Amino acid sequence: MHEVKPSDGIITLSPLRMDDVEAHLTGEDESLVRWLHGGPGTREGVEAYVRHCREQWDTAGPLRAFGIRVGADEALAGTVDLRFAGEGLAPGQVNVAYGLCPSWRGRGLATRAGSSWRPGTRPVRAGGRR
């Protein structure tokens, strides 16, 4: 899979990967559970989700899940999911969901993540083809 990595110079977005699982679990708090996950995460559940996200990239499915990464080491600060199809979405609409680990909140990272991909972007295959 070709790595898609939009960046604004402060944050970088890149597809979720298996080495994100530990940071994802460590960064989960009550707010993320309530608003995004529906229940506390498990290693097995997060690994399954990352595999699903990677499959979506590989098959040009309607989901693009990015890790929001900060710094030279690209520490996982949170995630942003773009869903290009789903209940209640008209053609051309995108559902955007994001979550930040508590220690990264209040720094404008979610706003930066939303601005790092172009509005109107259609699902792209990992190799960059539409």
N, CA, C and O of each residue as an XYZ file, in Angstrom:
520
protein
N       0.840     -1.180      0.000
C       0.000      0.000      0.000
C       0.884      1.242      0.000
O       1.793      1.365      0.821
N       0.619      2.143     -0.906
C       1.321      3.432     -0.960
C       0.839      4.275      0.214
O      -0.366      4.379      0.442
N       1.745      4.868      0.948
C       1.388      5.657      2.130
C       0.932      7.056      1.728
O       1.693      7.810      1.122
N      -0.296      7.396      2.061
C      -0.860      8.718      1.837
C      -0.593      9.518      3.105
O      -0.991      9.096      4.191
N       0.086     10.690      2.987
C       0.486     11.427      4.175
C       0.319     12.936      4.004
O       1.314     13.653      3.904
N      -0.929     13.435      3.968
C      -1.083     14.890      3.929
C      -0.565     15.505      5.230
O      -0.690     14.913      6.302
N       0.010     16.684      5.122
C       0.581     17.352      6.287
C       0.462     18.864      6.123
O       0.466     19.386      5.008
N       0.356     19.551      7.249
C       0.379     21.013      7.206
C       1.661     21.541      7.841
O       1.781     22.742      8.079
N       2.606     20.669      8.114
C       3.858     21.060      8.742
C       3.852     20.904     10.259
O       4.913     20.875     10.882
N       2.669     20.803     10.857
C       2.542     20.586     12.297
C       2.044     19.170     12.566
O       2.604     18.442     13.385
N       0.984     18.798     11.861
C       0.456     17.439     11.982
C       0.587     16.744     10.628
O       0.631     17.386      9.579
N       0.647     15.444     10.684
C       0.655     14.613      9.485
C      -0.452     13.593      9.643
O      -0.631     13.023     10.719
N      -1.184     13.362      8.587
C      -2.189     12.308      8.575
C      -1.627     11.139      7.790
O      -1.059     11.324      6.714
N      -1.782      9.942      8.323
C      -1.415      8.754      7.563
C      -2.318      7.606      8.005
O      -2.833      7.610      9.123
N      -2.506      6.635      7.134
C      -3.392      5.514      7.481
C      -2.980      4.862      8.798
O      -1.800      4.774      9.136
N      -3.994      4.412      9.523
C      -3.714      3.693     10.764
C      -2.901      2.443     10.459
O      -3.032      1.849      9.389
N      -2.059      2.052     11.413
C      -1.222      0.868     11.245
C      -1.179      0.103     12.566
O      -1.525      0.637     13.620
N      -0.760     -1.122     12.492
C      -0.776     -1.988     13.677
C       0.059     -1.431     14.828
O      -0.278     -1.654     15.990
N       1.128     -0.721     14.532
C       1.916     -0.196     15.646
C       1.242      0.998     16.329
O       1.812      1.575     17.255
N       0.041      1.374     15.886
C      -0.759      2.403     16.551
C      -1.640      1.833     17.663
O      -2.182      2.589     18.469
N      -1.786      0.524     17.712
C      -2.756     -0.097     18.625
C      -2.483      0.291     20.076
O      -3.404      0.704     20.781
N      -1.248      0.170     20.533
C      -0.930      0.470     21.931
C      -1.231      1.927     22.263
O      -1.849      2.210     23.290
N      -0.803      2.858     21.406
C      -1.069      4.285     21.645
C      -2.575      4.561     21.636
O      -3.067      5.373     22.419
N      -3.294      3.887     20.754
C      -4.743      4.056     20.698
C      -5.379      3.634     22.028
O      -6.209      4.355     22.581
N      -4.991      2.482     22.523
C      -5.550      1.980     23.784
C      -5.138      2.862     24.965
O      -5.957      3.147     25.838
N      -3.898      3.287     24.995
C      -3.390      4.119     26.081
C      -4.078      5.485     26.092
O      -4.325      6.049     27.159
N      -4.386      6.014     24.911
C      -4.976      7.347     24.811
C      -6.483      7.389     24.955
O      -7.076      8.468     24.923
N      -7.109      6.248     25.111
C      -8.568      6.205     25.220
C      -9.014      6.694     26.602
O      -8.442      6.312     27.623
N     -10.039      7.540     26.613
C     -10.621      7.996     27.868
C     -12.136      7.927     27.778
O     -12.686      7.478     26.772
N     -12.800      8.369     28.824
C     -14.258      8.296     28.898
C     -14.940      9.024     27.731
O     -15.938      8.539     27.198
N     -14.410     10.177     27.339
C     -15.015     10.939     26.235
C     -14.933     10.173     24.919
O     -15.914     10.114     24.179
N     -13.781      9.590     24.620
C     -13.656      8.821     23.373
C     -14.579      7.607     23.392
O     -15.207      7.280     22.385
N     -14.656      6.952     24.529
C     -15.543      5.790     24.646
C     -16.991      6.222     24.409
O     -17.720      5.568     23.664
N     -17.399      7.304     25.029
C     -18.788      7.765     24.935
C     -19.145      8.227     23.522
O     -20.200      7.861     23.004
N     -18.283      9.025     22.894
C     -18.642      9.655     21.631
C     -18.285      8.833     20.399
O     -18.950      8.947     19.370
N     -17.261      8.018     20.486
C     -16.798      7.335     19.273
C     -16.855      5.819     19.341
O     -17.271      5.174     18.378
N     -16.452      5.249     20.442
C     -16.235      3.811     20.465
C     -17.420      2.997     20.940
O     -17.574      1.847     20.529
N     -18.254      3.552     21.787
C     -19.408      2.812     22.283
C     -19.082      1.855     23.418
O     -19.985      1.248     23.994
N     -17.829      1.718     23.740
C     -17.390      0.855     24.830
C     -15.877      0.883     24.894
O     -15.230      1.254     23.914
N     -15.296      0.501     26.021
C     -13.843      0.500     26.134
C     -13.205     -0.401     25.078
O     -13.712     -1.483     24.783
N     -12.102      0.053     24.521
C     -11.417     -0.720     23.504
C     -10.661     -1.904     24.091
O     -10.250     -1.888     25.251
N     -10.489     -2.918     23.275
C      -9.657     -4.066     23.621
C      -8.588     -4.190     22.543
O      -8.765     -3.706     21.425
N      -7.498     -4.830     22.876
C      -6.440     -5.028     21.876
C      -7.008     -5.748     20.649
O      -6.757     -5.343     19.514
N      -7.759     -6.796     20.879
C      -8.338     -7.555     19.766
C      -9.251     -6.675     18.911
O      -9.189     -6.731     17.683
N     -10.091     -5.870     19.545
C     -11.016     -5.005     18.822
C     -10.308     -3.919     18.021
O     -10.679     -3.649     16.879
N      -9.295     -3.298     18.611
C      -8.557     -2.240     17.913
C      -7.755     -2.835     16.758
O      -7.689     -2.241     15.681
N      -7.148     -3.994     16.969
C      -6.420     -4.643     15.874
C      -7.362     -4.974     14.718
O      -7.003     -4.792     13.554
N      -8.559     -5.455     15.031
C      -9.549     -5.767     13.982
C      -9.945     -4.489     13.239
O     -10.086     -4.505     12.016
N     -10.123     -3.396     13.960
C     -10.488     -2.134     13.321
C      -9.369     -1.639     12.400
O      -9.640     -1.185     11.288
N      -8.130     -1.724     12.849
C      -7.003     -1.296     12.009
C      -6.932     -2.158     10.752
O      -6.706     -1.636      9.660
N      -7.122     -3.467     10.891
C      -7.143     -4.341      9.701
C      -8.254     -3.918      8.748
O      -8.044     -3.850      7.537
N      -9.446     -3.632      9.296
C     -10.574     -3.186      8.469
C     -10.229     -1.890      7.737
O     -10.510     -1.746      6.547
N      -9.625     -0.961      8.450
C      -9.251      0.321      7.832
C      -8.246      0.103      6.710
O      -8.362      0.716      5.648
N      -7.271     -0.753      6.929
C      -6.273     -1.042      5.891
C      -6.941     -1.689      4.673
O      -6.594     -1.369      3.537
N      -7.890     -2.591      4.901
C      -8.628     -3.218      3.792
C      -9.402     -2.168      3.003
O      -9.478     -2.237      1.776
N      -9.972     -1.205      3.704
C     -10.703     -0.131      3.026
C      -9.775      0.654      2.102
O     -10.150      0.994      0.980
N      -8.569      0.937      2.574
C      -7.589      1.617      1.719
C      -7.248      0.743      0.516
O      -7.240      1.217     -0.620
N      -6.969     -0.533      0.768
C      -6.513     -1.436     -0.294
C      -7.573     -1.694     -1.363
O      -7.243     -1.945     -2.522
N      -8.849     -1.631     -0.970
C      -9.936     -1.936     -1.917
C     -10.690     -0.693     -2.386
O     -11.710     -0.806     -3.067
N     -10.199      0.482     -2.029
C     -10.867      1.746     -2.365
C     -12.292      1.785     -1.808
O     -13.212      2.281     -2.459
N     -12.458      1.253     -0.593
C     -13.751      1.296      0.084
C     -14.106      2.712      0.501
O     -13.323      3.636      0.279
N     -15.275      2.897      1.104
C     -15.753      4.245      1.431
C     -15.169      4.856      2.707
O     -15.514      5.988      3.047
N     -14.300      4.147      3.418
C     -13.722      4.653      4.660
C     -12.257      4.997      4.463
O     -11.497      4.214      3.892
N     -11.868      6.165      4.935
C     -10.472      6.558      5.012
C     -10.208      6.938      6.460
O     -10.665      7.982      6.925
N      -9.475      6.097      7.172
C      -9.159      6.352      8.576
C      -7.687      6.733      8.681
O      -6.803      5.992      8.251
N      -7.447      7.895      9.256
C      -6.100      8.424      9.396
C      -5.711      8.498     10.866
O      -6.548      8.759     11.731
N      -4.439      8.267     11.135
C      -3.877      8.638     12.422
C      -3.472     10.099     12.319
O      -2.899     10.519     11.314
N      -3.765     10.872     13.352
C      -3.303     12.256     13.436
C      -1.973     12.182     14.173
O      -1.918     11.811     15.346
N      -0.908     12.539     13.473
C       0.443     12.343     14.006
C       1.143     13.687     14.207
O       0.971     14.625     13.429
N       1.943     13.746     15.282
C       2.599     14.990     15.663
C       4.086     14.730     15.887
O       4.477     13.709     16.453
N       4.897     15.668     15.433
C       6.332     15.622     15.702
C       7.102     14.736     14.745
O       6.532     14.028     13.914
N       8.406     14.797     14.888
C       9.291     14.034     14.014
C       9.075     12.536     14.164
O       9.250     11.783     13.207
N       8.692     12.097     15.368
C       8.458     10.665     15.585
C       7.038     10.245     15.202
O       6.675      9.076     15.323
N       6.240     11.211     14.739
C       4.858     10.960     14.316
C       4.058     10.244     15.400
O       3.397      9.239     15.139
N       4.127     10.777     16.621
C       3.351     10.230     17.734
C       1.868     10.300     17.401
O       1.396     11.300     16.859
N       1.136      9.243     17.722
C      -0.298      9.206     17.455
C      -1.023     10.079     18.472
O      -1.043      9.771     19.664
N      -1.618     11.173     17.994
C      -2.361     12.094     18.856
C      -3.857     11.804     18.824
O      -4.587     12.188     19.738
N      -4.315     11.127     17.773
C      -5.726     10.823     17.625
C      -5.996     10.255     16.247
O      -5.087      9.813     15.544
N      -7.269     10.275     15.874
C      -7.675      9.741     14.578
C      -8.713     10.650     13.931
O      -9.413     11.402     14.609
N      -8.797     10.568     12.629
C      -9.884     11.205     11.881
C     -10.331     10.197     10.824
O      -9.520      9.659     10.070
N     -11.644      9.956     10.790
C     -12.235      9.028      9.828
C     -13.090      9.813      8.847
O     -13.892     10.659      9.244
N     -12.914      9.531      7.581
C     -13.741     10.108      6.523
C     -14.562      8.975      5.925
O     -14.011      7.989      5.437
N     -15.862      9.120      5.964
C     -16.754      8.110      5.374
C     -17.471      8.744      4.195
O     -18.211      9.718      4.341
N     -17.234      8.169      3.028
C     -17.754      8.717      1.786
C     -19.080      8.090      1.374
O     -19.637      8.450      0.336
N     -19.590      7.164      2.168
C     -20.893      6.557      1.903
C     -21.448      6.101      3.240
O     -20.699      5.714      4.137
N     -22.745      6.150      3.364
C     -23.376      5.691      4.589
C     -24.763      6.270      4.731
O     -25.182      7.147      3.975
N     -25.459      5.755      5.718
C     -26.830      6.191      5.971
C     -26.861      7.699      6.197
O     -26.098      8.230      7.004
N     -27.744      8.381      5.483
C     -27.925      9.813      5.634
C     -26.982     10.664      4.807
O     -27.097     11.889      4.824
N     -26.050     10.053      4.082
C     -25.129     10.826      3.250
C     -25.622     10.860      1.810
O     -25.871      9.820      1.199
N     -25.756     12.052      1.287
C     -26.102     12.222     -0.124
C     -24.823     12.089     -0.952
O     -23.726     12.247     -0.416
N     -24.946     11.805     -2.231
C     -23.746     11.744     -3.076
C     -22.929     13.033     -2.929
O     -23.472     14.136     -2.972
N     -21.638     12.871     -2.760
C     -20.741     14.012     -2.610
C     -20.543     14.460     -1.170
O     -19.663     15.277     -0.900
N     -21.344     13.942     -0.234
C     -21.168     14.296      1.167
C     -20.188     13.335      1.842
O     -20.026     12.190      1.421
N     -19.544     13.828      2.893
C     -18.584     13.037      3.649
C     -18.902     13.200      5.130
O     -19.116     14.317      5.600
N     -18.933     12.098      5.863
C     -19.059     12.153      7.307
C     -17.646     12.153      7.898
O     -16.832     11.288      7.575
N     -17.366     13.117      8.756
C     -16.052     13.242      9.376
C     -16.212     13.003     10.878
O     -17.025     13.651     11.537
N     -15.431     12.071     11.405
C     -15.409     11.812     12.846
C     -13.957     11.872     13.305
O     -13.067     11.351     12.633
N     -13.724     12.500     14.433
C     -12.358     12.592     14.921
C     -12.347     12.437     16.432
O     -13.345     12.674     17.112
N     -11.211     12.039     16.927
C     -11.008     11.947     18.366
C      -9.542     12.172     18.671
O      -8.665     11.705     17.946
N      -9.288     12.886     19.742
C      -7.918     13.147     20.172
C      -7.692     12.554     21.550
O      -8.578     12.581     22.404
N      -6.509     12.021     21.754
C      -6.120     11.549     23.074
C      -6.110     12.753     24.011
O      -5.758     13.855     23.591
N      -6.489     12.560     25.273
C      -6.609     13.691     26.195
C      -5.394     14.609     26.254
O      -5.548     15.827     26.335
N      -4.203     14.052     26.216
C      -3.003     14.885     26.352
C      -2.754     15.771     25.137
O      -1.918     16.673     25.200
N      -3.464     15.535     24.029
C      -3.279     16.327     22.809
C      -4.419     17.319     22.570
O      -4.363     18.089     21.611
N      -5.432     17.317     23.404
C      -6.580     18.205     23.199
C      -6.233     19.654     23.517
O      -5.308     19.932     24.280
N      -6.995     20.577     22.917
C      -6.836     21.995     23.205
C      -5.686     22.662     22.467
O      -5.290     23.772     22.824
N      -5.143     22.011     21.450
C      -4.012     22.562     20.702
C      -4.351     22.852     19.242
O      -3.482     23.231     18.456
N      -5.633     22.670     18.886
C      -6.037     22.938     17.507
C      -5.713     21.821     16.526
O      -5.788     22.022     15.314
N      -5.354     20.646     17.034
C      -4.951     19.554     16.146
C      -6.105     19.004     15.325
O      -5.913     18.647     14.162
N      -7.297     18.925     15.899
C      -8.450     18.429     15.139
C      -8.777     19.389     13.993
O      -9.102     18.948     12.890
N      -8.694     20.685     14.246
C      -8.917     21.681     13.187
C      -7.876     21.520     12.095
O      -8.209     21.560     10.910
N      -6.631     21.341     12.475
C      -5.568     21.127     11.490
C      -5.822     19.851     10.688
O      -5.640     19.834      9.470
N      -6.239     18.792     11.365
C      -6.502     17.527     10.668
C      -7.613     17.703      9.639
O      -7.522     17.189      8.525
N      -8.652     18.427     10.016
C      -9.747     18.668      9.085
C      -9.346     19.499      7.893
O      -9.939     19.385      6.820
N      -8.339     20.338      8.074
C      -7.874     21.198      6.987
C      -6.783     20.550      6.144
O      -6.439     21.063      5.080
N      -6.235     19.425      6.609
C      -5.120     18.794      5.907
C      -5.554     17.942      4.722
O      -4.733     17.613      3.865
N      -6.821     17.584      4.664
C      -7.349     16.909      3.476
C      -8.274     17.896      2.800
O      -8.921     18.701      3.470
N      -8.342     17.845      1.506
C      -9.135     18.823      0.759
C     -10.625     18.476      0.804
O     -10.994     17.334      0.529
N     -11.480     19.433      1.143
C     -12.917     19.181      1.049
C     -13.257     18.787     -0.382
O     -12.699     19.327     -1.338
N     -14.161     17.859     -0.512
C     -14.535     17.387     -1.838
C     -13.678     16.229     -2.310
O     -13.910     15.675     -3.385
N     -12.675     15.857     -1.500
C     -11.825     14.740     -1.867
C     -12.663     13.478     -1.976
O     -13.433     13.147     -1.075
N     -12.505     12.790     -3.077
C     -13.214     11.528     -3.258
C     -12.335     10.401     -2.750
O     -11.127     10.577     -2.589
N     -12.941      9.223     -2.491
C     -12.112      8.110     -2.024
C     -10.980      7.842     -3.016
O     -11.179      7.841     -4.230
N      -9.818      7.620     -2.477
C      -8.651      7.382     -3.319
C      -8.074      6.014     -2.988
O      -8.006      5.630     -1.820
N      -7.664      5.290     -4.001
C      -6.961      4.036     -3.750
C      -5.623      4.358     -3.120
O      -5.136      5.485     -3.213
N      -5.050      3.395     -2.498
C      -3.774      3.610     -1.835
C      -2.725      4.155     -2.797
O      -1.857      4.925     -2.388
N      -2.791      3.774     -4.049
C      -1.833      4.249     -5.027
C      -2.147      5.636     -5.560
O      -1.418      6.141     -6.414
N      -3.213      6.265     -5.077
C      -3.529      7.621     -5.470
C      -4.544      7.720     -6.587
O      -4.884      8.829     -6.998
N      -5.052      6.579     -7.106
C      -6.043      6.631     -8.184
C      -7.431      6.858     -7.608
O      -7.751      6.364     -6.527
N      -8.245      7.600     -8.324
C      -9.629      7.832     -7.890
C     -10.531      6.787     -8.479
O     -11.737      6.804     -8.236
